[in-house]
Amino acid sequence: MPYPHGKSPSQRFRFEQYLDILIENDFEYSLNSFYSEKTWEILHWEGHTFSKISRVLKAFIVRFYQVFKAIKYDYVFIHREVAPVGPPFLEWILAKLFRKKIIYDFDDAIWLPNYSEANTKFQKLKCYSKVNGIMKMAAKISVGNQYLAEYARQFNENVKINPTTIDTENYHNPKFYKHFEFQEKIVVGWTGTHTTAKYLDFLVPIIEKLTIEFDFEFCVISNEEPTFQMPNLKFIKWEKDTEIEDLMQFTIGVMPLTDDQWAKGKCGFKALQYMALGIPAIASPIGVNNEIIDHGKNGFLCSTEKQWHEALYYLLENPEETKKMHENARKKIIENYSVESNKRNFLNLFSDL
């Protein structure tokens, strides 16, 4: 895996929350991240070029050692990539030299360039095309949605859809936060990293217009403050220890996207989080969002500015309808996108290889 344990949402919600289930089913495993916690901390800082380069070089040395240790294992589960730059040489060693059964997992259109401004200078080293090569070498591919599966099947027939899931019992569970159920003020909320905050540009004018008619908060939970300002804006810095409690302040969750290949590859994580906590979601009808949200039942799917305005207006004007959607939203996630509903599917990734 690329990142330290417990730090990346893609890792936490695709496989880390299944680790206890692996143990319960007589598996043994080791976790091997490319980045150390300190390297991960400075990775998206501006500057620090020498430190970044030296730390990545050190990480490569450690990674070579980890790859050679993998010879004693039955399976190698690779999330996204073995190394962040260069061709898939280490994957080739695992698949061709050591004959390891590779399960290759990803939840974004990672064959497309996508990077932060802080690391623009390193992108020529990224080698996005290696994704296709890794898929050819893998024994099985695990992807988060149908769009990713269709792309993957060009390179490997053994593709399984393993959706991003939520632990609705022990983590995303509203019963732990009863004190938020009857808050008076309506809160429209969005959560995400600074790299995805660009999707809010479309929504800001709509929120500003609604602020004239309704008394509500617009809450942004992120690792960096938003670049826009408005009177009803509330910013909460994302912290793992308080992420669920912070999300529980939302009355309505929003997930605007642009209609492009990268967005189609996304696995609806924001909508999953909102709905698991009983928060109706309003989202762009792109990719897997169309499967997660049942329009008018547990949220709304909106394309145009008019549709977004109407959906938000409706829920702001009719708070009782929001409460009715609460149970439907959580039920949909429990039945279709929870760890419990998907655990057999996850374990089957390690069978028939």
QUIVEN-V370388 format. One record per residue. RES is the residue in three letters. PHI is phi as a letter, one per 30 degrees, with the letter a starting at -180 (none if undefined). OMEGA is omega in whole degrees, -180 to 180 (999 if undefined). Layout:
res = [RES	RES]
phi = [PHI	PHI]
omega = [OMEGA	OMEGA]
//
This chain:
res = [MET	PRO	TYR	PRO	HIS	GLY	LYS	SER	PRO	SER	GLN	ARG	PHE	ARG	PHE	GLU	GLN	TYR	LEU	ASP	ILE	LEU	ILE	GLU	ASN	ASP	PHE	GLU	TYR	SER	LEU	ASN	SER	PHE	TYR	SER	GLU	LYS	THR	TRP	GLU	ILE	LEU	HIS	TRP	GLU	GLY	HIS	THR	PHE	SER	LYS	ILE	SER	ARG	VAL	LEU	LYS	ALA	PHE	ILE	VAL	ARG	PHE	TYR	GLN	VAL	PHE	LYS	ALA	ILE	LYS	TYR	ASP	TYR	VAL	PHE	ILE	HIS	ARG	GLU	VAL	ALA	PRO	VAL	GLY	PRO	PRO	PHE	LEU	GLU	TRP	ILE	LEU	ALA	LYS	LEU	PHE	ARG	LYS	LYS	ILE	ILE	TYR	ASP	PHE	ASP	ASP	ALA	ILE	TRP	LEU	PRO	ASN	TYR	SER	GLU	ALA	ASN	THR	LYS	PHE	GLN	LYS	LEU	LYS	CYS	TYR	SER	LYS	VAL	ASN	GLY	ILE	MET	LYS	MET	ALA	ALA	LYS	ILE	SER	VAL	GLY	ASN	GLN	TYR	LEU	ALA	GLU	TYR	ALA	ARG	GLN	PHE	ASN	GLU	ASN	VAL	LYS	ILE	ASN	PRO	THR	THR	ILE	ASP	THR	GLU	ASN	TYR	HIS	ASN	PRO	LYS	PHE	TYR	LYS	HIS	PHE	GLU	PHE	GLN	GLU	LYS	ILE	VAL	VAL	GLY	TRP	THR	GLY	THR	HIS	THR	THR	ALA	LYS	TYR	LEU	ASP	PHE	LEU	VAL	PRO	ILE	ILE	GLU	LYS	LEU	THR	ILE	GLU	PHE	ASP	PHE	GLU	PHE	CYS	VAL	ILE	SER	ASN	GLU	GLU	PRO	THR	PHE	GLN	MET	PRO	ASN	LEU	LYS	PHE	ILE	LYS	TRP	GLU	LYS	ASP	THR	GLU	ILE	GLU	ASP	LEU	MET	GLN	PHE	THR	ILE	GLY	VAL	MET	PRO	LEU	THR	ASP	ASP	GLN	TRP	ALA	LYS	GLY	LYS	CYS	GLY	PHE	LYS	ALA	LEU	GLN	TYR	MET	ALA	LEU	GLY	ILE	PRO	ALA	ILE	ALA	SER	PRO	ILE	GLY	VAL	ASN	ASN	GLU	ILE	ILE	ASP	HIS	GLY	LYS	ASN	GLY	PHE	LEU	CYS	SER	THR	GLU	LYS	GLN	TRP	HIS	GLU	ALA	LEU	TYR	TYR	LEU	LEU	GLU	ASN	PRO	GLU	GLU	THR	LYS	LYS	MET	HIS	GLU	ASN	ALA	ARG	LYS	LYS	ILE	ILE	GLU	ASN	TYR	SER	VAL	GLU	SER	ASN	LYS	ARG	ASN	PHE	LEU	ASN	LEU	PHE	SER	ASP	LEU]
phi = [none	d	c	e	e	i	c	c	e	d	d	d	c	c	b	d	d	c	d	d	d	d	d	d	c	i	c	c	b	b	c	b	c	d	d	d	d	d	d	e	d	c	e	c	d	d	i	h	e	d	d	d	d	d	d	d	d	d	d	d	d	d	d	e	d	d	d	d	d	d	d	d	c	d	b	b	c	c	c	i	a	d	b	d	b	i	d	d	d	d	d	d	e	d	d	c	d	c	h	d	d	c	c	c	c	a	b	b	d	d	d	c	d	a	a	d	d	d	b	e	d	c	d	d	d	d	h	d	d	d	e	d	d	d	d	d	d	d	d	a	c	c	b	d	a	d	e	d	d	d	d	d	d	d	c	a	d	c	c	b	d	b	d	d	b	b	d	d	c	c	b	d	b	e	d	d	b	e	d	c	d	b	d	d	d	d	b	c	b	b	b	l	d	d	d	c	d	e	d	d	e	d	d	e	d	d	d	d	d	d	d	d	c	b	c	b	c	c	c	c	c	a	d	b	d	d	d	c	b	a	e	c	d	b	c	b	d	d	b	e	d	c	d	d	e	d	d	d	d	d	c	b	c	c	b	d	b	c	d	b	d	d	d	d	d	d	c	i	d	d	d	d	d	e	d	d	c	i	c	e	c	c	b	d	d	b	h	d	e	d	c	d	c	c	e	i	c	b	l	b	c	b	c	c	e	d	d	d	d	d	d	d	e	d	d	d	d	b	e	d	d	d	d	d	d	e	d	d	d	d	e	d	d	e	d	b	b	c	e	d	d	c	d	d	d	d	d	d	d	c	c	h	c]
omega = [-177	-164	178	-179	175	-175	-173	178	-178	178	-176	-172	175	-180	-176	-179	175	-174	178	179	175	179	180	-179	171	172	167	-177	167	179	-179	179	177	-178	169	-180	-180	178	178	-178	-175	-170	-176	174	171	178	-179	-174	-177	-180	179	-178	-178	-180	178	177	177	179	178	179	178	-178	177	179	180	180	-179	174	-176	-178	-177	-176	179	-178	171	179	-179	174	176	-177	175	179	-173	-179	177	180	-176	-177	-179	175	178	178	-179	-173	-172	-177	-178	179	180	175	-176	170	-173	-172	172	-175	175	175	-169	173	179	177	177	-174	179	180	-178	-176	-179	-174	-178	-170	178	179	-169	178	-177	-178	-179	179	-180	179	179	179	179	-178	-173	173	180	178	179	-178	-172	-179	-175	180	179	180	180	178	-176	-177	173	-173	-177	-178	-175	-177	179	175	178	-172	170	-172	-176	173	-174	-179	-171	-175	177	-177	-176	-176	177	-173	-176	-176	179	-171	-172	177	-173	-174	177	179	171	-172	176	174	-180	179	-180	-179	179	-180	179	-179	180	-178	180	-171	-174	179	179	178	-180	180	-180	180	180	-175	-174	177	180	177	170	-173	177	175	-176	177	177	179	177	-178	-180	178	172	-174	-176	-179	173	179	174	178	-178	174	-178	-175	-176	-171	-179	177	178	179	-178	176	-179	169	-179	178	-178	180	176	177	170	-176	178	-175	-179	-179	179	-180	-178	-171	172	-172	180	180	179	180	180	-171	177	178	179	180	178	-177	170	-172	174	-177	-175	176	-173	176	180	179	-177	-173	173	-171	178	-178	179	-180	-180	174	-173	179	-172	176	180	-180	178	-180	-178	-179	179	179	-178	-178	177	-179	-176	-178	178	178	177	180	179	-179	-176	-177	-180	-178	-179	179	-179	-179	179	-175	-171	-173	178	176	-179	-178	-173	-171	178	177	179	-180	180	175	-175	178	178	177	999]
//
